[in-house]
Structures are given as structure tokens and as C-alpha cells.
Amino acid sequence: MQITEKQVLPDYQEVTAALRKINALSEASEAHALLCALFTGGAEVRIEAWMDSLMAEPIEAGDVVAQGALKVLAEMYQVTKAQFLAQDMHFDLLLPDDDEKFYMRIDALAMWSQGFLSGLGLMEIDYTKGSVEVQEAIADLIDMSRLQYDDEVTGQEDEERAYMELVEYTKVAVLLIHSEFGLKRLYS
């Protein structure tokens, strides 16, 4: 029996820095969510096409800084793809670490939801043809994409617990959508 080591996404800050180095059009969580949506929908995602979609302009040949950034993005792509292809269907959301400010994590989760929904739109997935559970999950993700930081939210224990529940719910929603739409496309 072969034991494989769990692949881990690059750090949120590392991806953020990489995206800035290539003058990307999106934030780290949004870029990851778009990629997840494409895999969720059963798309055969070419790494070059995905990376090109993130950039405002092409990278010049020999740009060493950009090449380092692309290496980080390639790692994110490979880990995400492996997580979607794995039989256990476990995957992680690319979000700021728990020690980051609470409002940053809330904003990143909202951006992740926005990016995921945009990706589903690109896939032209008609979620109204999905189960009631999928329709509810999409509606919840739409609500989550509108999350905003409230000055009264302090990041205390209750808010932290609610945030963690939203993160876990998002993972379950994505897996549900993938099971109804992505797997059907992959195996039909």
C-alpha cells in the first residue's frame, strides 16, 4: 500500500505576492476560487490558459521575478487539481491564516465566493437544473459573496466560530455542486 503525502496549497500571502508580481487582475482567494469552479464544473483546465486569464498583460521573456511568481501559481494549480481528482474529495480554500485580522478573512471569504460563482458562470452551469440542495448552496454562496466587515464584529469567539462554520459550509457546498455537475461532465 502506497501512502501519499497530503498536498498543501501555497500560503495565502505567498500567492498574493506572486499575483502582485505579475500585475494580476484578481486577489489570491478569488483566483483560487475561479480555478476551483472550473474543476468543480468538470472543465479540463490548461494551466497556461488559467494563468493567462489572471494577468493584465503578457510576461516578457526572461522576466525572472515573474517566473518565480508563476512557479507559485503553478503549485497552487497542481495542488488544487490533485485535490479535485483525489478520491477522498478533500480540498482547501485559499484564505488568509487564522492569525490575520478578522476583517481580512471575512473579505477574502467573500471574494472566494465571488470568484467561485464567476467561474460557475463561465462554465455556463444551469444550477436550476440541480437538486434543491445545490440550488440552496448556490443561493448561500451568493449571500456569502456579499459578506462585509461590520465595525461591531470583533473576531471574538462567537464570530470566529461562525466564520469557521462558513468556511466548512463552503467546502461542502463546492463538493455538492461538483458531485452533481462536475462528475457528470467528467464521466459522461
Residue, then its C-alpha position, 0 to 999 in steps of 0.5 A: m500500500q502506497i501512502t501519499e503525502k497530503q498536498v498543501l496549497p501555497d500560503y495565502q500571502e505567498v500567492t498574493a505576492a506572486l499575483r502582485k508580481i505579475n500585475a494580476l487582475s484578481e486577489a489570491s482567494e478569488a483566483h483560487a476560487l475561479l480555478c476551483a469552479l472550473f474543476t468543480g464544473g468538470a472543465e479540463v483546465r490548461i494551466e497556461a490558459w488559467m494563468d493567462s486569464l489572471m494577468a493584465e498583460p503578457i510576461e516578457a521573456g526572461d522576466v525572472v521575478a515573474q517566473g518565480a511568481l508563476k512557479v507559485l501559481a503553478e503549485m497552487y494549480q497542481v495542488t488544487k487539481a490533485q485535490f479535485l481528482a483525489q478520491d477522498m474529495h478533500f480540498d482547501l480554500l485559499l484564505p488568509d491564516d487564522d492569525e490575520k485580522f478578522y476583517m481580512r478573512i471575512d473579505a477574502l471569504a467573500m471574494w472566494s465566493q465571488g470568484f467561485l460563482s464567476g467561474l460557475g458562470l463561465m462554465e455556463i452551469d444551469y444550477t436550476k437544473g440541480s437538486v434543491e440542495v445545490q440550488e440552496a448552496i448556490a443561493d448561500l454562496i451568493d449571500m456569502s459573496r456579499l459578506q462585509y466587515d461590520d465595525e461591531v464584529t470583533g473576531q471574538e469567539d462567537e464570530e470566529r466560530a461562525y466564520m469557521e462554520l462558513v468556511e466548512y459550509t463552503k467546502v461542502a457546498v463546492l463538493l455538492i455542486h461538483s458531485e452533481f455537475g462536475l462528475k457528470r461532465l467528467y464521466s459522461 
